[in-house]
């Protein structure tokens, strides 16, 4: 699947997406040969109707000030995006929306359903982007690529080494299919199966995935690592560091329950503090 239609989510609350994050997204889209659109959602904050709180601390006024700040972040970041994407020749749509602060993820997920990939940059683990990632992964039916400038940078010239986690499940098959456009651009792809962690992940399992990737022109090799009693998230961390991977592709395991997402152990671990850009599909 080619990545010709990529969406970047721009955060506007409490802090805006950085220019560096926008620049990395632009360079990545250019390396994929696609166009990049951006969606920014200015937030609405419904302050509790509390007369005493309004009298003592001006709660309603504080909410309006935060909304105004988000609106300004939205306008400024979208203009920054327009200039950078236009200069790189990848400019797509520039989308300015407004929604409740708790519904940003669902709004982005809706827009991501008609895109090949949604990029979601994070500032730190407390910036609220985790909720957006989860909402898009489980609600859009499209892959999500999250990165953190300065720590887990997007490869600007196309990835050198991509690792694909493979356990033979439907979810890992979705991850492989959704990432095919990226895998075809990589110099090398390592299909990683962790054995000794679940009964279905057995030796030789990755060979058929390798066959499929090679049929699509991907330079893929198979790798197997025994968990040796370690948690699978730790196995992934050690392997990615040892290989010097530019990107990690995996299936996202979990389910949603109202506004809460119950994630599988490996998904939870990798989202908590990704060391390399992380591409997820469900």
Helices and strands as residue ranges (DSSP letters): E 5-10, H 19-32, E 35-44, H 51-57, H 59-88, E 91-100, G 101-103, H 104-112, E 117-121, H 129-139, E 143-147, E 161-165, H 170-178, H 180-185, E 188-195, H 206-215, E 220-226, H 232-243, E 247-251, E 254-257, E 260-263, H 265-272, E 277-281
